[in-house]
């Protein structure tokens, strides 16, 4: 029976891995971004947001502010990596999402578990990556944090994967499974970031749980994410093949448009261990990059038996439209 010894929520956006002196790489693409949603979940155009937000956010759009935030993010990532190292798990569950890296529209499950012996982390150029590179230097500058220079394999957790599948089916879920990413595809940015920035000191068996956070119409609701997280905790505690488990949520918080109100609501619910508040979030608020908050909601039940040790949140604005990231690093341990 596995004891949950750590839970982590970590943002993984490209600004974390690009020094602020190079954030001009976003200047050409931000005005063309068609995944911009305001605090009401309404699709907006860049110039509309500039008109509404510039006066409020322009004071934070400067290099000195960016440098201070960026350094704090590096410190928090290092602290989370140390927390995980100290917790010494022998099994890690990573909850992330795919952005047309391993999963395409031809087969888009709401919930996908990687139950193979090995997770391949490779510098593979998906059509989505190629398109992003063509639009901006941001992907080139941040790629080191998402995938290795050479292909590598990491140990999977097939025994726990099969155990979790049975638990989820008993709980009324219908998970999809794979033992390898299809075709010439790799694990994707959400999972690669965890390897490159958090699990850096030793190889630990990982079960990758991929949620379809981004793409309608089959995104899991916040309430469903809470139930999934509860079933995951139950499954870990009943699994005889591990002693110490950690659960990591990769992604979030609000982006591409920063929504501090949404972020603070989620953070307060995490601090208060209030699953009802998380389950009650309106799905239409979890659009675009902010959809990755679903990963944190799914992680939340794993944190309930633990103590919050690391709590770092900042809202970083990189332009007058209020784009950037609600950036969070939270860690719980025994």
C-alpha positions in Angstrom: 0.0 0.0 0.0 1.5 3.3 -1.1 1.8 6.3 1.1 1.4 9.7 -0.7 4.5 11.6 0.4 4.4 14.6 -1.9 2.1 16.6 -4.1 3.2 19.4 -6.4 1.6 21.9 -8.8 4.0 23.7 -11.1 3.5 26.0 -14.0 5.4 25.1 -17.1 5.0 28.0 -19.6 7.9 29.1 -21.9 8.6 32.3 -20.0 9.9 30.2 -17.1 12.8 29.0 -19.3 13.5 32.1 -21.4 15.4 34.9 -19.7 13.3 38.1 -19.8 15.9 39.9 -22.0 14.5 37.7 -24.8 10.8 38.0 -24.2 10.6 40.2 -27.3 10.1 36.8 -29.0 6.5 37.0 -28.0 5.9 40.4 -29.6 5.0 39.1 -33.1 2.8 36.2 -32.1 0.8 37.5 -29.1 -1.3 39.9 -31.3 -2.1 36.9 -33.6 -3.1 34.5 -30.8 -6.6 33.2 -31.4 -6.9 31.5 -28.0 -7.5 34.6 -25.9 -10.3 34.5 -23.3 -11.2 37.1 -20.7 -12.2 36.6 -17.1 -15.8 35.6 -18.2 -14.6 33.0 -20.6 -15.5 35.1 -23.6 -13.3 34.9 -26.7 -11.6 38.2 -27.3 -9.2 39.8 -29.8 -5.8 41.2 -28.8 -6.6 44.8 -29.5 -9.8 44.7 -27.5 -7.8 43.5 -24.5 -5.3 46.3 -24.9 -8.0 48.9 -24.9 -9.5 47.5 -21.7 -6.4 46.5 -19.8 -3.4 48.7 -20.7 -4.0 51.3 -18.0 -4.2 48.6 -15.4 -1.3 46.4 -16.3 1.3 48.7 -18.1 3.0 49.5 -14.8 4.1 45.8 -14.5 5.3 45.6 -18.1 9.0 46.3 -17.7 12.3 44.5 -17.6 13.1 45.1 -13.9 9.8 43.5 -12.8 10.3 40.6 -15.2 13.8 39.9 -14.0 12.7 39.8 -10.3 9.8 37.4 -11.1 11.9 35.2 -13.4 14.5 34.7 -10.7 11.8 33.9 -8.1 10.5 31.2 -10.5 13.9 29.6 -10.8 14.2 29.5 -7.0 10.8 28.0 -6.7 11.4 25.3 -9.3 14.6 24.4 -7.5 12.7 24.3 -4.2 10.1 21.9 -5.7 12.8 19.7 -7.1 14.4 19.5 -3.7 11.1 18.8 -2.0 10.5 15.8 -4.4 14.1 14.6 -3.9 13.7 14.7 -0.1 10.3 12.9 -0.3 12.1 10.1 -2.1 9.1 8.6 -3.9 9.4 5.2 -5.6 6.4 6.0 -7.9 5.4 9.4 -9.4 2.1 10.2 -11.1 2.3 13.2 -13.5 -0.9 14.8 -14.5 -0.5 16.8 -17.7 -2.1 17.6 -21.0 -1.3 17.3 -24.7 -1.2 20.2 -27.2 -1.2 18.2 -30.5 2.2 16.6 -29.6 1.2 13.0 -29.1 -2.6 13.2 -29.5 -4.3 14.6 -32.5 -7.9 15.1 -33.6 -8.1 11.7 -35.2 -8.1 10.1 -31.7 -8.6 12.6 -28.9 -9.4 10.8 -25.6 -10.6 12.8 -22.6 -8.4 10.7 -20.3 -5.3 8.8 -21.5 -3.0 6.7 -19.3 0.5 5.7 -20.4 0.8 2.1 -19.1 4.0 1.1 -20.9 7.3 0.0 -19.6 9.1 3.1 -20.9 8.2 6.7 -21.6 10.2 8.0 -24.6 11.2 11.6 -24.3 12.5 12.7 -27.7 13.2 15.9 -29.6 10.5 15.1 -32.2 9.0 17.8 -34.4 5.3 17.4 -34.4 3.3 19.5 -37.0 2.2 21.7 -34.1 5.8 22.3 -33.0 6.8 23.1 -36.6 4.0 25.6 -36.9 4.9 27.2 -33.6 8.6 27.5 -34.6 7.5 29.2 -37.8 5.6 31.8 -35.9 8.0 32.6 -33.1 11.4 32.1 -31.6 9.8 31.3 -28.2 9.7 27.5 -28.9 13.3 27.4 -29.9 14.4 29.4 -26.8 12.4 27.3 -24.4 12.7 23.8 -26.0 15.5 22.8 -23.7 13.0 22.7 -20.8 10.5 20.4 -22.6 12.6 17.8 -24.4 16.2 16.5 -24.3 18.8 17.1 -27.0 18.8 13.4 -27.6 16.1 10.8 -27.3 15.9 9.2 -23.8 13.8 6.6 -22.2 12.4 6.8 -18.7 10.9 4.0 -16.6 7.1 3.7 -16.8 4.8 2.2 -14.1 2.9 -0.5 -16.0 1.8 -2.4 -12.9 0.3 0.6 -11.2 -1.1 1.7 -14.6 -3.1 -1.5 -14.9 -4.1 -1.2 -11.2 -5.3 2.4 -11.7 -7.3 1.4 -14.9 -9.2 -1.2 -12.9 -9.8 1.3 -10.1 -11.1 3.9 -12.5 -13.4 1.5 -14.3 -14.9 0.5 -10.9 -15.4 4.2 -10.2 -17.3 4.8 -13.4 -14.5 6.2 -15.6 -13.6 4.9 -19.1 -9.9 5.6 -19.5 -8.0 5.2 -22.7 -4.6 3.5 -22.5 -1.4 3.3 -24.5 1.9 1.5 -23.9 3.7 3.8 -26.4 2.9 7.2 -28.0 1.6 6.6 -31.5 3.9 7.0 -34.6 6.9 9.2 -34.3 5.6 11.1 -31.3 7.0 11.9 -27.9 5.6 12.5 -24.4 5.0 16.2 -24.9 5.8 19.4 -23.1 3.8 18.9 -19.9 5.6 15.7 -19.1 9.0 16.6 -20.6 9.1 19.8 -18.4 8.8 17.6 -15.3 11.8 15.5 -16.3 13.9 18.5 -17.3 13.1 20.8 -14.3 11.8 18.7 -11.4 12.9 15.0 -11.6 16.5 15.8 -12.3 18.4 13.7 -9.8 17.3 10.1 -10.3 15.1 7.9 -12.4 11.7 7.1 -10.8 8.9 5.0 -12.4 6.3 7.5 -13.7 2.7 7.0 -14.7 1.7 9.7 -17.2 -2.0 10.8 -16.9 -2.9 13.0 -19.9 -6.1 15.0 -19.7 -7.6 16.7 -22.7 -7.7 20.1 -21.2 -7.5 22.2 -24.3 -9.7 20.9 -27.1 -13.6 20.8 -27.1 -15.9 19.0 -26.9 -14.6 16.3 -24.6 -12.7 18.2 -21.9 -13.3 16.8 -18.4 -15.4 19.1 -16.2 -13.9 20.4 -12.9 -16.2 18.1 -11.0 -15.0 15.2 -13.0 -11.4 16.2 -12.3 -12.0 16.2 -8.6 -13.6 12.7 -8.8 -10.6 11.5 -10.9 -8.2 12.8 -8.3 -10.1 11.1 -5.5 -10.0 7.8 -7.4 -6.3 8.2 -8.0 -5.7 8.6 -4.3 -7.8 5.6 -3.5 -5.9 3.6 -6.1 -2.5 4.6 -4.8 -3.4 3.7 -1.2 -4.5 0.3 -2.3 -1.5 -0.5 -4.5 0.9 -3.0 -3.0 3.7 -2.4 -5.5 5.0 0.9 -4.1 5.8 2.4 -0.7 6.0 6.1 -1.4 4.2 8.0 -4.1 4.2 11.6 -5.4 1.6 13.3 -7.6 2.6 16.2 -9.8 0.3 18.6 -11.8 2.1 20.2 -14.7 0.8 23.4 -16.3 -1.4 26.4 -15.4 -2.3 28.6 -13.8 -4.2 31.2 -15.9 -2.7 32.0 -19.3 -2.4 33.2 -22.1 -4.5 36.0 -20.6 -3.8 36.4 -16.9 -6.8 36.1 -14.6 -5.7 36.8 -11.1 -9.2 36.4 -9.7 -9.4 32.8 -11.1 -5.9 32.0 -9.8 -6.6 33.3 -6.3 -9.9 31.3 -6.2 -8.0 28.1 -7.1 -5.2 28.8 -4.7 -7.6 29.5 -1.8 -9.4 26.2 -2.5 -6.1 24.3 -2.5 -5.0 25.9 0.7 -8.3 25.2 2.4 -8.6 21.7 0.9 -12.0 22.7 -0.5 -12.8 20.3 -3.2 -16.3 21.6 -3.5 -14.9 25.0 -4.5 -12.7 23.4 -7.2 -15.6 21.1 -8.4 -17.8 24.2 -8.7 -15.6 26.1 -11.1 -17.4 27.0 -14.2 -15.9 25.1 -17.1 -16.1 28.0 -19.5 -13.5 29.8 -17.4 -11.0 27.1 -18.1 -10.2 28.0 -21.7 -7.0 28.2 -23.6 -3.9 27.9 -21.4 -6.1 28.4 -18.3 -7.6 25.0 -19.1 -4.5 23.4 -17.5 -5.9 24.3 -14.1 -7.8 21.0 -14.6 -4.4 19.3 -13.9 -4.2 21.0 -10.6 -7.8 20.2 -9.7 -7.0 16.5 -10.3 -3.9 16.7 -8.2 -5.7 18.4 -5.3 -7.0 15.3 -3.4 -3.5 13.9 -3.2 -2.4 17.0 -1.2 -5.0 16.6 1.6 -3.0 14.4 3.9 0.1 16.6 3.5 1.4 20.0 4.7 1.9 22.9 2.4 5.6 23.7 2.3 6.1 25.8 -0.8 3.6 28.4 -2.0 4.7 30.9 -4.7 2.3 32.7 -7.0 2.8 35.7 -9.2 1.0 37.3 -12.0 3.3 38.3 -14.8 2.2 40.6 -17.6 4.3 40.7 -20.8 2.2 43.2 -22.8 -0.6 45.8 -22.6 -3.2 43.2 -23.4 -2.6 41.5 -20.0 -1.1 38.4 -21.6 1.5 36.4 -19.7 1.0 33.9 -17.0 -0.5 33.4 -13.6 2.5 31.4 -12.4 2.3 29.0 -9.5 4.6 26.7 -7.6 3.1 24.8 -4.8 4.5 21.8 -2.9 3.1 19.6 -0.1 4.9 16.9 1.8 4.5 14.8 4.9 
